[in-house]
Amino acid sequence: MIAGFILCASLTAVDGDTVRCDGQNMRLLGEGVPFVSGIDTPEIGSHAKCTKERKLALIAKGRLKELLAEKGLRVMFSGEVDRTPSHRPLINIYRTNGEEIGKKLLTEGFARSWSPKLRNDWCD
């Protein structure tokens, strides 16, 4: 697949690190390197391991939703898809000031760093 700019007529939050662009789910990288580094947010609904994680997931999704409401966002495809059965494109979303949205979630505490060997525990 070729990396590049993606145009989305509709861009919505699925959870804290997944967006839907015109009906297709896409995973935020937070300027990470595909399969090496990225961001992680709490799991939503039945995927959560505890009530605390479920609540944190709703908060993270809400913040992502606020950020996605901004005008002038640029969605950039990394050229890679994740290894889940749905093969979500791995993307970065940039604000007009150049700040990447996933990285913003990380600095604000709504997300944590992700790596293949790191599993975040949101229930502690």
Phi, psi and chi 1 to 4 in degrees:
 res  aa     phi    psi   chi1   chi2   chi3   chi4
   1 MET       -  151.1  -59.5 -161.5  133.8      -
   2 ILE  -102.0  129.7  -61.2  172.0      -      -
   3 ALA   -68.0  152.5      -      -      -      -
   4 GLY   162.5 -174.8      -      -      -      -
   5 PHE   -74.2  138.3 -179.7   73.1      -      -
   6 ILE  -117.1  131.2  -62.3  173.2      -      -
   7 LEU   -94.4  129.0  -99.1  171.9      -      -
   8 CYS  -123.6  119.4  -58.5      -      -      -
   9 ALA   -72.5  -32.7      -      -      -      -
  10 SER  -131.9  127.0  170.6      -      -      -
  11 LEU  -132.4  113.1 -171.3   60.5      -      -
  12 THR  -130.1  159.8   57.7      -      -      -
  13 ALA   -87.0  129.8      -      -      -      -
  14 VAL   -92.8  -46.7  174.0      -      -      -
  15 ASP  -151.0 -162.0   61.0   23.9      -      -
  16 GLY   -70.3  -22.0      -      -      -      -
  17 ASP  -130.1   15.9   54.2   21.4      -      -
  18 THR  -130.6  133.5  -55.2      -      -      -
  19 VAL  -119.5  161.1  -61.6      -      -      -
  20 ARG  -116.5  119.3 -175.1  169.8  -68.0  126.1
  21 CYS  -108.6  110.2  169.3      -      -      -
  22 ASP    48.7   43.0  -60.5  -22.8      -      -
  23 GLY    91.4   -8.5      -      -      -      -
  24 GLN  -106.5  126.9 -179.0  175.5   12.3      -
  25 ASN   -72.3  140.2  -74.5   -7.3      -      -
  26 MET  -138.4  145.4  -60.1 -179.3  173.4      -
  27 ARG  -104.2  130.7  178.6   84.8  159.8   70.0
  28 LEU   -74.3  135.2  -68.7  175.0      -      -
  29 LEU   -93.4  -26.7  -86.7  171.9      -      -
  30 GLY    64.1   36.7      -      -      -      -
  31 GLU    63.1   20.0  -69.9 -170.3  -31.9      -
  32 GLY   -77.7 -178.8      -      -      -      -
  33 VAL  -104.9  124.0  177.3      -      -      -
  34 PRO   -49.0  129.7  -28.6   36.2      -      -
  35 PHE    70.0    4.6  -45.9  113.0      -      -
  36 VAL  -120.7  -46.0  175.7      -      -      -
  37 SER  -152.2  160.9   63.4      -      -      -
  38 GLY   173.8 -152.6      -      -      -      -
  39 ILE  -122.3  161.3   64.9  161.9      -      -
  40 ASP  -141.7  138.8 -177.1   38.0      -      -
  41 THR  -123.6  162.7   60.3      -      -      -
  42 PRO   -58.1  151.3  -15.7   25.0      -      -
  43 GLU   -78.3  147.7  -64.5  -61.0  -36.6      -
  44 ILE  -101.4  153.5 -146.7  158.3      -      -
  45 GLY    58.8 -135.5      -      -      -      -
  46 SER   -70.2  -12.6   63.1      -      -      -
  47 HIS   -79.5  -15.0  -64.1  -73.8      -      -
  48 ALA   -72.3  145.9      -      -      -      -
  49 LYS   -89.6  -11.8  -68.8 -179.7  175.4   60.6
  50 CYS  -160.3  169.3   64.4      -      -      -
  51 THR   -62.7  -39.4  -58.0      -      -      -
  52 LYS   -59.5  -44.5  179.2 -178.5  177.0 -175.3
  53 GLU   -62.7  -42.3 -177.8  174.2   14.5      -
  54 ARG   -59.2  -44.1 -155.0  169.4  -72.6  110.4
  55 LYS   -66.8  -44.4  -72.2  178.0 -177.9  177.4
  56 LEU   -61.8  -35.7  -70.4  171.0      -      -
  57 ALA   -63.3  -42.1      -      -      -      -
  58 LEU   -65.8  -37.1  -68.0  173.8      -      -
  59 ILE   -66.4  -45.1  -66.4  167.0      -      -
  60 ALA   -62.8  -42.5      -      -      -      -
  61 LYS   -62.3  -40.7  178.9 -178.0  176.8  179.7
  62 GLY   -62.0  -41.4      -      -      -      -
  63 ARG   -67.2  -41.4  179.7   60.7  178.2  132.6
  64 LEU   -61.2  -41.3  177.5   56.7      -      -
  65 LYS   -59.2  -42.1 -175.1  177.7  176.7 -178.1
  66 GLU   -60.7  -45.5  -70.2  172.1   -2.2      -
  67 LEU   -65.2  -37.2  -67.6  166.8      -      -
  68 LEU   -70.8  -16.9  -67.0  178.5      -      -
  69 ALA   -76.6  -12.2      -      -      -      -
  70 GLU   -67.1  150.1  -65.4  178.5   12.0      -
  71 LYS   -84.1  151.3  -58.4  -68.3 -178.0 -155.4
  72 GLY    80.6   18.9      -      -      -      -
  73 LEU   -68.9  145.3  -63.0  175.8      -      -
  74 ARG  -116.3  122.0  -69.9  177.5  -62.4  122.3
  75 VAL   -99.1  121.5 -179.9      -      -      -
  76 MET  -117.1  124.3  -59.9  -60.7  -64.2      -
  77 PHE   -85.0  130.8  176.1   47.3      -      -
  78 SER   -74.1  -16.5   69.3      -      -      -
  79 GLY    96.9   -3.1      -      -      -      -
  80 GLU  -123.0  155.3  -60.5  -73.9  -13.9      -
  81 VAL  -118.5  153.5  -63.4      -      -      -
  82 ASP   -72.9  173.5   70.9    9.8      -      -
  83 ARG   -96.9   17.9  -65.7 -178.5  176.8  140.8
  84 THR   -80.6  164.7   65.6      -      -      -
  85 PRO   -58.3  -25.9  -25.6   34.1      -      -
  86 SER   -84.9   -8.7   59.3      -      -      -
  87 HIS    49.0   56.6  -57.6  -66.8      -      -
  88 ARG   -66.3  133.1  -63.8  174.0  -63.4 -180.0
  89 PRO   -60.3  140.0  -24.1   34.9      -      -
  90 LEU   -93.3  122.1  -60.7  172.6      -      -
  91 ILE  -132.7  165.3   63.0  163.7      -      -
  92 ASN  -124.1  142.5  -70.9  -63.2      -      -
  93 ILE  -120.6  123.0  -58.5  175.1      -      -
  94 TYR  -106.5  137.3  -66.7   92.7      -      -
  95 ARG   -79.9  170.0  -56.3  169.4   78.5 -168.5
  96 THR   -63.3  -24.7   56.4      -      -      -
  97 ASN   -84.6    3.8   66.5    1.5      -      -
  98 GLY    90.9   -7.2      -      -      -      -
  99 GLU   -73.5  135.6 -174.2  175.6   38.1      -
 100 GLU   -86.7  133.5 -159.7  -79.7  -32.3      -
 101 ILE   -63.2  -43.1  -77.6 -179.0      -      -
 102 GLY   -62.2  -40.1      -      -      -      -
 103 LYS   -65.2  -36.7 -153.3  169.0 -172.7  179.3
 104 LYS   -62.9  -44.4  174.4  106.0  176.8  130.4
 105 LEU   -59.5  -37.4  -67.1  170.7      -      -
 106 LEU   -65.6  -49.0 -170.9   64.3      -      -
 107 THR   -68.2  -28.1   59.8      -      -      -
 108 GLU   -85.2   -6.2  -69.5 -179.7  -13.9      -
 109 GLY    89.7    7.9      -      -      -      -
 110 PHE   -84.7  -16.5  -63.4  101.3      -      -
 111 ALA  -132.7  164.0      -      -      -      -
 112 ARG  -125.5  162.0  -66.8 -179.2 -176.4  165.8
 113 SER   -65.3  146.5  -66.5      -      -      -
 114 TRP  -122.6  142.8  173.5   90.5      -      -
 115 SER  -148.2  161.5   73.6      -      -      -
 116 PRO   -58.2  -29.1  -19.1   26.8      -      -
 117 LYS   -96.3   -0.8  -64.4  178.8 -178.1  178.4
 118 LEU  -109.6  123.1  174.9   67.9      -      -
 119 ARG  -113.4  116.0  -66.6  -68.9  174.1 -115.2
 120 ASN   -74.6  134.7  -75.6  -52.6      -      -
 121 ASP  -106.7  112.4  179.9    4.8      -      -
 122 TRP   -92.9   -1.8  -59.1   91.7      -      -
 123 CYS   -97.2   -5.0  -61.6      -      -      -
 124 ASP   -72.0      -   55.9    1.5      -      -
